[in-house]
Amino acid sequence: MDKREQALKIHRFRKRIVHEHGATNAGCLIVILAIMILAYGGYKFGPPSIDDYQFRNAALRIAGYAAAGVLAETKYGTGRGREEIEQIREAVLLEAIDLRIALSRDNILVEKEGGFVFITVKYMVPISLPWGEFNWNFAYTVNN
């Protein structure tokens, strides 16, 4: 091995050492930034999403109870003498209160046709972000 090859070998070794000790590249910083953004998004948008999932399942359960005619015998029973549509609306509203969802009676539409019960719900969850407020709208219809 001559001196030139030996010098190139030492140069490559030193260059590799410099890149391995304390040096960062832009890709690493971008990945760290992306992970931080995803974690913050999960922190802000996760709880309303989970609450909506639980509320949707509760509305589906209420629609099933109402279609079977046993809503008054469940934990949602609000009185037998009331109109059935109003009783279903009250049960949905009670479930929204339990899950801390801001929902008014006007945003709950209940329709009963034959053996089917349709519950339509519309509400909004404000999410505060560093650059402003984001209003996340939820609107869906469940049936038995």
Backbone torsions as a table, in degrees:
resi	resn	phi	psi	omega
1	MET	NA	125.9	-179.5
2	ASP	-86.3	176.5	-174.1
3	LYS	-66.7	-33.4	-179.1
4	ARG	-65.6	-46.6	179.8
5	GLU	-64.1	-38.3	178.6
6	GLN	-66.1	-39.8	178.9
7	ALA	-65.8	-40.7	178.1
8	LEU	-65.0	-39.2	178.6
9	LYS	-63.3	-43.7	178.3
10	ILE	-65.0	-40.7	179.8
11	HIS	-62.5	-44.7	178.3
12	ARG	-63.1	-39.4	179.0
13	PHE	-63.5	-46.0	179.4
14	ARG	-64.6	-39.4	179.3
15	LYS	-63.0	-40.1	178.4
16	ARG	-66.0	-39.5	178.7
17	ILE	-63.7	-41.7	-179.9
18	VAL	-62.5	-38.9	-179.3
19	HIS	-74.1	-21.9	-177.6
20	GLU	-88.7	-21.4	-174.2
21	HIS	-106.5	101.9	171.1
22	GLY	76.6	-3.3	-179.4
23	ALA	-83.7	138.5	175.2
24	THR	-119.1	160.3	175.8
25	ASN	-122.4	170.2	-176.2
26	ALA	-65.4	-32.4	-179.7
27	GLY	-61.4	-40.3	179.2
28	CYS	-64.2	-42.7	179.4
29	LEU	-65.8	-38.1	179.1
30	ILE	-66.3	-40.6	178.9
31	VAL	-64.5	-43.4	178.3
32	ILE	-62.5	-42.7	178.3
33	LEU	-63.4	-41.8	179.0
34	ALA	-63.8	-40.4	178.5
35	ILE	-64.4	-40.2	178.9
36	MET	-65.7	-40.3	179.1
37	ILE	-65.6	-42.6	178.4
38	LEU	-64.8	-39.7	178.6
39	ALA	-65.3	-41.9	178.9
40	TYR	-66.0	-40.5	177.2
41	GLY	-63.1	-40.2	176.8
42	GLY	-65.5	-36.6	178.9
43	TYR	-66.4	-39.5	-177.4
44	LYS	-84.6	-40.9	-173.1
45	PHE	-99.0	-11.6	-178.9
46	GLY	-67.4	-54.0	-178.4
47	PRO	-58.8	-44.2	176.6
48	PRO	-63.9	-33.7	178.8
49	SER	-67.3	-41.7	178.3
50	ILE	-67.2	-41.8	177.2
51	ASP	-61.1	-40.8	178.9
52	ASP	-65.0	-40.4	177.8
53	TYR	-60.9	-44.9	179.1
54	GLN	-66.7	-39.0	179.9
55	PHE	-66.8	-40.8	178.9
56	ARG	-62.5	-42.2	177.7
57	ASN	-64.9	-38.6	178.7
58	ALA	-66.3	-40.8	178.3
59	ALA	-64.5	-37.7	176.7
60	LEU	-65.0	-40.2	178.0
61	ARG	-65.3	-42.0	178.9
62	ILE	-63.1	-42.5	178.4
63	ALA	-61.6	-39.1	178.0
64	GLY	-65.9	-43.8	177.5
65	TYR	-62.8	-41.7	-178.0
66	ALA	-67.4	-38.4	179.6
67	ALA	-67.9	-33.2	179.2
68	ALA	-80.8	-13.0	179.0
69	GLY	81.6	20.6	-178.1
70	VAL	-117.5	19.8	-177.9
71	LEU	-61.9	-36.9	-177.7
72	ALA	-67.7	-25.5	-179.2
73	GLU	-86.4	-4.9	-179.3
74	THR	-95.1	-175.9	178.7
75	LYS	-67.5	-12.8	179.8
76	TYR	-90.2	0.6	-177.2
77	GLY	-59.7	122.8	-176.2
78	THR	-120.3	13.5	179.6
79	GLY	124.8	133.6	-175.1
80	ARG	-82.5	-24.7	-174.5
81	GLY	-81.7	-7.2	-176.5
82	ARG	-82.8	162.1	176.6
83	GLU	-64.2	141.8	-172.9
84	GLU	-64.3	-39.2	179.4
85	ILE	-62.8	-43.0	179.4
86	GLU	-67.6	-34.1	177.8
87	GLN	-66.1	-40.2	177.6
88	ILE	-65.8	-43.8	179.1
89	ARG	-60.9	-41.2	178.8
90	GLU	-64.3	-39.7	179.2
91	ALA	-65.0	-41.4	177.6
92	VAL	-64.8	-41.5	179.6
93	LEU	-64.7	-40.2	177.3
94	LEU	-63.1	-38.9	178.0
95	GLU	-67.2	-37.7	177.1
96	ALA	-64.4	-39.1	178.1
97	ILE	-64.8	-40.9	178.1
98	ASP	-60.5	-35.0	-178.8
99	LEU	-93.6	7.6	178.7
100	ARG	59.1	42.5	176.0
101	ILE	-103.1	126.0	-179.4
102	ALA	-76.2	102.2	-176.0
103	LEU	-138.7	135.9	177.8
104	SER	-107.9	164.5	179.8
105	ARG	-60.7	-31.8	-177.9
106	ASP	-66.6	-23.4	-177.7
107	ASN	-92.7	9.0	177.6
108	ILE	-116.6	119.0	178.4
109	LEU	-114.8	124.0	-179.2
110	VAL	-118.5	129.8	176.4
111	GLU	-128.7	138.9	178.7
112	LYS	-127.2	120.6	-179.7
113	GLU	-130.2	110.6	-179.4
114	GLY	62.3	-121.2	179.7
115	GLY	-97.9	11.7	-177.9
116	PHE	-111.0	141.7	176.0
117	VAL	-121.9	126.2	178.5
118	PHE	-112.9	126.0	178.1
119	ILE	-118.8	117.7	177.9
120	THR	-108.2	129.4	-176.3
121	VAL	-127.8	135.9	175.2
122	LYS	-134.4	126.2	175.6
123	TYR	-155.2	168.5	-175.9
124	MET	-130.3	140.1	176.8
125	VAL	-117.6	116.1	176.2
126	PRO	-79.2	132.3	179.0
127	ILE	-120.8	119.9	-178.9
128	SER	-85.4	127.2	179.0
129	LEU	-118.8	163.6	-178.0
130	PRO	-59.5	-29.5	-177.8
131	TRP	-99.8	3.7	177.5
132	GLY	152.9	-165.5	-178.9
133	GLU	-111.1	136.0	177.9
134	PHE	-110.0	127.1	178.2
135	ASN	-99.0	110.4	-178.1
136	TRP	-93.7	114.5	-177.4
137	ASN	-93.2	133.1	175.4
138	PHE	-117.9	130.5	177.4
139	ALA	-151.8	124.2	179.7
140	TYR	-160.1	165.1	177.6
141	THR	-124.4	130.6	175.3
142	VAL	-117.3	152.3	175.4
143	ASN	-144.0	163.5	-177.5
144	ASN	-74.3	NA	NA
